[in-house]
């Protein structure tokens, strides 16, 4: 499937990236945020980013995003185990 975006010329010029690099960057950023918010699994987010799962994990680290997804209930359960 293909998605098209209209990017204002001023934004495009401020980013100073060739179109293909910008497209890859936007895919990575979207995949990262969707993974971070629980919208996509690592596997699907890596696929969206156009990366292997291992390379996606490297990018998560570079962007300061944890590769682990957990919610408050998970943490509460773990802290109750003695």
RAWOZI-V179057 format. One record per backbone hydrogen bond with DSSP energy under -1.0 kcal/mol. CO is the residue of the C=O (numbers start at 1). NH is the residue of the N-H. If there is no record, write none. Layout:
{{CO	NH} {CO	NH}}
This chain:
{{8	12} {9	13} {10	14} {11	15} {18	22} {19	23} {20	24} {21	25} {22	26} {23	27} {24	28} {25	29} {26	30} {27	31} {28	32} {29	33} {30	34} {31	35} {32	36} {33	37} {34	39} {34	40} {35	38} {41	45} {42	46} {43	47} {44	48} {45	49} {46	51} {52	56} {53	57} {54	58} {55	59} {56	60} {57	61} {58	62} {59	63} {60	65} {61	64} {71	75} {72	76} {73	77} {74	78} {75	79} {76	80}}
